[in-house]
Amino acid sequence: MQTLAQWHNGGGPGPWILFFPLVWAAVIAGGIVLLRRTVRRGGRGPRGPWQPQPRMAEGTESPLDMLDRRFAQGEMDEDEYWRRVSVLNESTRERRRGESKGGKR
């Protein structure tokens, strides 16, 4: 302690030596917090534009999957398929736009 106390006369590093472990602890804690938040958000960053994808129940098809299946089986022609896909995409875009403004439809 005498060396630390007598830093004016070139005897030691002074009281700043106690500050460096605190700086390293803050850097490590910040890195851990950043990594945990990034992993929790699916790798898109702590404040990135992340929207959770709705999950379908086990064994159910999404509307686009149903359209794909029906088109592949020949139940609808190409024009009807593309019309329905565009309607689904537009409704999804509108729903996301409404949620991003703070309200749900």
VENJO-V78514 format. One record per pair of residues at least 12 apart in sequence whose ideal C-beta (glycine too) atoms are under 10 Angstrom apart, sorted by the first residue. I is the first residue (numbers start at 1). J is the second residue. D is the distance in Angstrom with one decimal. If there is no record, write none. Layout:
BEGIN
i=I j=J d=D
i=I j=J d=D
END
This chain:
BEGIN
i=3 j=17 d=9.9
i=4 j=16 d=9.9
i=4 j=17 d=6.8
i=4 j=18 d=8.3
i=33 j=46 d=8.6
i=34 j=46 d=6.5
i=49 j=100 d=8.3
i=51 j=96 d=6.6
i=51 j=99 d=7.5
i=51 j=100 d=8.1
i=54 j=92 d=9.9
i=62 j=88 d=9.3
i=63 j=84 d=8.5
i=63 j=85 d=9.3
i=63 j=87 d=9.8
i=63 j=88 d=5.6
i=63 j=91 d=9.5
i=63 j=92 d=9.4
i=64 j=84 d=9.2
i=64 j=85 d=7.0
i=64 j=88 d=6.3
i=64 j=89 d=8.8
i=64 j=92 d=9.5
i=66 j=84 d=9.6
i=67 j=80 d=9.3
i=67 j=81 d=6.2
i=67 j=82 d=9.7
i=67 j=84 d=5.6
i=67 j=85 d=6.2
i=67 j=88 d=7.5
i=68 j=81 d=8.4
i=68 j=85 d=9.1
i=70 j=84 d=9.1
i=71 j=84 d=9.1
i=71 j=85 d=9.2
i=91 j=105 d=9.7
END
